Amino acid sequence: MSELGKEIGKLGFGLMRLPKNGDRIDLEQVRKMVDLFLDAGFTYFDTAWAYPGSEEAIAEALVARYGRDRFQLATKLAAWIKCETREEAVAQFETSLKRTRAGYFDFYLLHNLGESRSHFFDDFGLWDFAQEKKEQGLVRHVGFSFHSTPEELDAILTAHPEMEFVQLQINYADWEAPKIQSRACYEVARKHGKPVIIMEPVKGGMLATPPESVQSIFRRVNPDASPASWCLRFAASLDGVITVLSGMSSTGQMKDNLANMKPFVPLSDAEKSAVREAQEALSRIPLIPCTTCDYCAKVCPNNIGISGSFTAGNNLRLFGNKEAASFQEHWLVEGHGKKQAAECIKCGKCEAVCPQHIPIRECLAEVAEKLGQKKAE
């Protein structure tokens, strides 16, 4: 285990998807989840300035109820969200301190680097800012979370060797996925000697209910293990992992994760073989054969988020979870300034340049229908 991972445990409590009672976070249930988590010997809690209500909730459910030496708290600075000046960006730090009432942060992350978001951290001098907070004792460890290509990750780690850890999206379904490239990003982090915190091990909940072809493989090897437990143990079995975050939304999910991660037992050779078989089973499900080269995007006159729509559509085909697929589509399409599949004007320019010869217009129409999109009036 990495030195940073001492006394944390292989399971981290991700606070992005806290349980709700109507529109409000269910604080009573969060308190119970916090108690179960700490009683099991785990200590790592992960929130962010950008998670609505999360920092305030953990102030009530954790900080106000336990001594500061009982837990380790991580939060994040998202400079790409509505920040036009350095002052607006660094103000997120003080806001997080005020919301959480934690006094200091054990782990502080520059949030979601990659693509068009990275330059904000350079422009506003936030690498130095984070180090200053560490020198002041307000931060113990500094790192960043990342969603982009292994090439960009390599460039960032080369430019900023002072970063102590990296948070990456890693799960068995995304291990070789062209859009996520979990394996390649993990290998870059390890090449630079950086320990890894893993996010999205259950792929936003999608892998909690994988296709029957995958579930049958897992049941054959261990009929009592939940699909989610396979995800957590796959991720936690990788070398150099500090902890694996699970965005738990109920006491039931917490109990299941604790039962499978306390004590943590790495995957056996037979279980690793089962995971490879599951990956192969997923690869046999007919999908839109998009490699995210985005040649289509360069010629689209209506700025449609084609590859993002296809990624979400493929995940809907694989896992049947419309809510999760819609959330992913919102991030990959609207979140990147693109238009939804339903806005396609069917000009056909994209199909003329697609190396995979995908019937893009037909596939976009299918995604729009399956996700319930309607063309804007």
C-alpha positions in Angstrom: 0.0 0.0 0.0 1.1 3.5 -0.7 2.3 5.6 2.2 -0.6 7.9 1.6 -3.0 5.0 2.0 -2.0 4.0 5.5 -4.9 3.7 7.9 -7.4 4.7 5.2 -8.6 1.3 4.1 -9.3 0.2 0.5 -12.9 1.6 0.5 -13.6 5.3 0.4 -17.0 6.9 0.9 -17.8 9.0 -2.2 -20.2 11.8 -1.3 -21.5 12.7 -4.7 -24.6 10.6 -4.7 -25.9 10.9 -1.1 -29.4 9.6 -0.3 -32.2 12.1 -0.6 -35.6 12.6 1.0 -37.4 14.4 -1.7 -35.1 17.2 -2.9 -33.1 17.3 0.3 -30.2 15.2 1.4 -31.4 12.6 3.9 -29.1 13.6 6.8 -30.4 10.9 9.2 -29.5 8.2 6.7 -26.1 9.8 6.0 -25.3 9.8 9.7 -26.1 6.1 9.8 -23.9 5.5 6.8 -21.0 7.5 8.3 -21.3 5.5 11.6 -21.2 2.1 9.7 -18.3 3.2 7.6 -16.1 4.4 10.6 -17.1 1.4 12.7 -15.7 -0.8 10.0 -12.4 0.9 10.2 -12.5 3.0 7.1 -11.7 6.7 7.2 -11.7 8.3 3.8 -14.5 10.7 2.8 -14.5 12.4 -0.7 -16.6 15.5 -1.4 -16.2 18.5 -3.7 -17.1 22.2 -3.9 -19.2 21.3 -6.9 -21.4 18.6 -5.3 -24.6 20.4 -4.2 -25.2 20.1 -0.5 -22.5 17.5 0.0 -19.9 19.6 2.0 -22.7 20.9 4.3 -24.1 17.4 4.8 -20.7 16.0 5.8 -20.2 18.8 8.2 -23.3 17.7 10.1 -23.0 13.9 9.7 -19.3 13.6 10.2 -17.3 16.7 11.3 -19.8 17.8 14.0 -20.0 14.2 15.5 -16.4 12.8 15.4 -13.0 14.0 16.5 -10.8 15.3 13.6 -8.4 12.5 14.0 -11.0 9.9 13.3 -11.4 10.6 9.6 -9.7 11.9 6.4 -11.6 14.4 4.3 -10.9 15.2 0.6 -12.5 18.0 -1.4 -11.9 19.6 -4.7 -11.5 23.0 -6.5 -13.3 23.2 -9.9 -11.8 26.3 -11.5 -13.6 25.6 -14.8 -17.1 26.3 -13.2 -18.1 29.9 -13.6 -14.6 31.3 -12.7 -13.4 34.3 -14.7 -10.7 35.4 -12.3 -8.2 33.8 -10.0 -10.0 35.3 -7.0 -13.2 33.5 -7.9 -11.3 30.2 -8.3 -9.4 30.4 -5.0 -12.5 31.5 -3.2 -13.8 27.9 -3.6 -11.2 26.8 -1.0 -12.5 29.2 1.7 -16.1 28.2 0.8 -15.2 24.5 1.3 -13.6 25.2 4.6 -16.6 27.1 5.8 -19.1 24.6 4.5 -17.3 21.5 6.0 -16.0 23.2 9.2 -13.2 20.7 8.9 -10.3 23.1 9.8 -8.1 21.6 7.1 -8.3 19.0 4.3 -6.3 15.8 4.4 -6.5 15.5 0.6 -7.1 18.5 -1.7 -7.7 18.0 -5.4 -7.7 20.2 -8.4 -11.0 18.9 -9.8 -11.5 17.2 -13.2 -8.5 18.2 -15.3 -8.5 17.3 -19.0 -9.6 18.8 -22.3 -10.7 22.4 -22.2 -10.8 22.5 -18.4 -7.0 22.2 -17.7 -6.0 25.6 -18.8 -7.9 27.3 -15.9 -5.6 25.7 -13.4 -2.6 27.1 -15.3 -4.1 30.5 -16.0 -5.0 31.1 -12.4 -1.8 29.7 -10.9 -3.7 27.1 -8.9 -0.8 24.6 -8.8 1.1 27.1 -6.7 -2.0 28.0 -4.7 -2.5 24.4 -3.6 1.1 24.1 -2.5 0.8 27.4 -0.5 -2.2 25.9 1.3 -0.1 22.8 2.1 2.7 25.0 3.5 0.1 26.8 5.7 -1.1 23.4 7.1 -4.5 23.8 5.6 -3.9 20.9 3.2 -2.0 17.7 4.0 -1.8 16.1 0.5 -2.3 17.7 -3.0 -3.4 15.9 -6.2 -5.9 16.1 -9.0 -8.8 14.2 -10.5 -8.7 13.6 -14.3 -10.9 12.7 -17.2 -9.1 12.7 -20.5 -6.4 10.9 -22.5 -3.3 9.2 -21.2 -1.2 11.5 -23.4 -2.6 14.6 -21.6 -2.2 12.9 -18.2 1.5 12.2 -19.0 2.0 15.9 -20.0 0.4 17.1 -16.7 2.4 14.8 -14.5 5.6 15.7 -16.4 4.9 19.4 -15.8 3.8 18.9 -12.2 5.9 16.3 -10.5 4.9 17.8 -7.1 1.5 16.3 -7.3 1.3 13.5 -4.8 -1.5 11.4 -6.2 -4.0 11.1 -9.1 -7.7 10.2 -9.0 -8.8 8.2 -12.1 -11.9 6.6 -13.4 -11.2 2.9 -13.4 -13.5 -0.1 -13.7 -13.4 -3.4 -15.6 -15.8 -2.2 -18.3 -13.7 0.9 -19.1 -10.4 -0.8 -18.9 -9.9 -0.8 -22.6 -12.8 1.5 -23.6 -11.5 4.0 -26.2 -13.3 7.0 -24.6 -12.1 6.4 -21.0 -8.8 4.4 -21.5 -8.7 3.3 -17.9 -5.8 0.9 -18.3 -3.6 3.4 -20.2 -4.3 6.3 -17.8 -3.5 4.0 -14.8 -0.2 2.9 -16.4 0.8 6.5 -17.0 0.2 7.4 -13.3 2.2 4.4 -12.2 5.0 5.2 -14.7 5.3 8.6 -12.9 5.3 6.8 -9.5 2.0 8.3 -8.5 -0.4 6.4 -6.2 -4.0 6.3 -7.5 -7.4 7.0 -6.0 -10.1 5.2 -8.0 -13.4 6.8 -8.9 -16.4 5.3 -10.7 -15.5 1.7 -10.0 -19.1 0.7 -10.5 -19.4 3.1 -13.5 -22.0 5.4 -12.0 -24.0 2.4 -10.8 -24.2 0.8 -14.3 -22.1 -2.2 -13.3 -24.3 -2.9 -10.3 -26.8 -4.4 -12.8 -24.6 -5.7 -15.7 -26.1 -7.9 -18.5 -27.2 -11.4 -17.6 -24.3 -12.8 -19.6 -21.9 -11.1 -17.2 -23.8 -11.9 -14.0 -23.9 -15.6 -14.9 -20.1 -15.6 -15.2 -19.7 -14.0 -11.7 -22.3 -16.3 -10.2 -20.5 -19.4 -11.4 -17.4 -18.4 -9.5 -19.0 -16.8 -6.4 -22.8 -17.1 -6.3 -23.0 -15.0 -3.1 -21.0 -11.9 -4.3 -22.9 -8.9 -5.7 -22.0 -7.5 -9.1 -20.8 -4.3 -7.3 -18.4 -6.2 -5.1 -16.7 -7.6 -8.2 -16.2 -3.9 -9.3 -14.7 -2.8 -6.0 -12.4 -5.7 -5.6 -11.2 -5.5 -9.3 -10.2 -1.9 -8.7 -8.7 -2.3 -5.2 -6.6 -5.3 -6.4 -4.5 -3.0 -8.7 -1.0 -2.0 -7.5 -0.5 1.4 -6.1 -4.1 2.1 -5.2 -4.7 4.3 -2.1 -8.5 3.7 -1.9 -11.5 3.0 -4.1 -14.4 5.5 -3.9 -17.9 4.2 -3.9 -20.7 6.8 -4.3 -23.1 5.1 -1.9 -26.7 6.3 -1.8 -28.2 4.1 0.9 -27.4 2.1 4.1 -28.0 -1.1 2.1 -25.3 -0.2 -0.4 -23.0 0.7 2.5 -23.5 -2.6 4.2 -23.0 -4.6 1.0 -19.7 -2.7 0.3 -18.5 -3.1 3.8 -19.2 -6.9 3.8 -17.1 -7.3 0.7 -14.2 -4.9 1.6 -13.7 -5.7 5.3 -11.4 -7.4 5.2 -10.2 -6.7 1.7 -9.1 -9.8 -0.2 -7.5 -9.3 -3.6 -9.0 -11.1 -6.6 -7.7 -14.7 -6.9 -6.4 -16.0 -10.2 -9.8 -17.7 -10.9 -11.6 -14.4 -10.1 -9.3 -12.4 -12.4 -10.0 -14.9 -15.1 -13.7 -14.4 -14.5 -13.3 -10.6 -14.9 -11.5 -11.1 -18.2 -14.4 -13.4 -19.3 -16.9 -10.7 -18.3 -15.0 -8.1 -20.3 -15.2 -10.4 -23.3 -18.9 -11.0 -22.8 -19.4 -7.2 -22.8 -17.4 -6.9 -26.0 -19.7 -9.3 -27.8 -22.8 -7.2 -27.2 -23.6 -5.3 -30.5 -22.6 -1.7 -30.1 -22.2 1.4 -32.2 -18.6 0.9 -33.4 -17.5 4.4 -32.6 -13.8 4.9 -31.7 -14.3 8.6 -30.7 -11.9 9.8 -33.4 -14.3 12.8 -33.7 -13.7 13.3 -37.4 -17.5 13.6 -37.6 -17.5 16.5 -35.1 -15.1 18.5 -37.3 -17.6 18.6 -40.2 -20.9 18.7 -38.4 -22.7 22.0 -39.2 -25.0 21.8 -36.2 -22.4 21.0 -33.4 -24.0 17.6 -32.5 -22.2 15.7 -29.7 -22.0 12.6 -31.8 -19.4 10.5 -30.0 -20.7 11.5 -26.6 -24.2 10.5 -27.7 -22.9 7.1 -29.0 -21.0 6.5 -25.7 -24.2 7.1 -23.7 -26.3 5.0 -26.2 -23.8 2.1 -26.0 -24.0 2.2 -22.2 -27.8 2.1 -22.4 -27.5 -1.0 -24.6 -25.1 -2.7 -22.3 -26.6 -1.9 -18.9 -30.2 -0.9 -19.6 -30.0 2.0 -17.1 -31.7 5.0 -18.7 -31.1 7.3 -15.8 -27.3 6.6 -15.7 -27.0 6.8 -19.5 -28.9 10.1 -19.6 -26.6 11.5 -16.9 -23.6 10.4 -18.9 -25.1 12.0 -22.1 -25.6 15.3 -20.3 -21.9 15.4 -19.3 -20.4 14.2 -22.6 -22.7 16.3 -24.8 -24.3 19.4 -23.2 -21.4 19.5 -20.7 -19.0 19.9 -23.6 -21.0 22.6 -25.3 -22.6 20.2 -27.9 -26.2 19.7 -29.0 -28.2 16.5 -28.4 -28.7 13.8 -30.9 -32.3 14.9 -31.5 -31.0 18.1 -33.0 -29.3 16.3 -36.0 -30.4 17.8 -39.3 -29.5 14.6 -41.2 -27.2 16.3 -43.7 -24.9 13.3 -43.9 -21.6 15.1 -43.9 -20.5 13.1 -40.9 -21.0 9.8 -42.6 -18.8 10.8 -45.5 -15.8 11.1 -43.2 -16.4 8.3 -40.7 -13.6 5.7 -40.8 -15.9 3.1 -39.3 -18.6 3.7 -41.9 -21.2 4.1 -39.2 -24.7 5.0 -40.3 -24.5 8.0 -38.0 -27.8 9.6 -38.8 -29.7 6.4 -38.1 -27.7 5.8 -34.8 -28.3 9.3 -33.6 -32.0 8.9 -34.2 -32.0 5.7 -32.2 -30.1 7.3 -29.3 -32.5 10.2 -29.2 -35.5 7.9 -29.2 -34.1 5.6 -26.4 -33.1 8.6 -24.2 -36.5 10.3 -24.8 -35.0 13.4 -26.4 -37.2 15.8 -28.4 -36.0 18.3 -31.0 -36.1 21.9 -29.8 -38.9 24.0 -31.2 
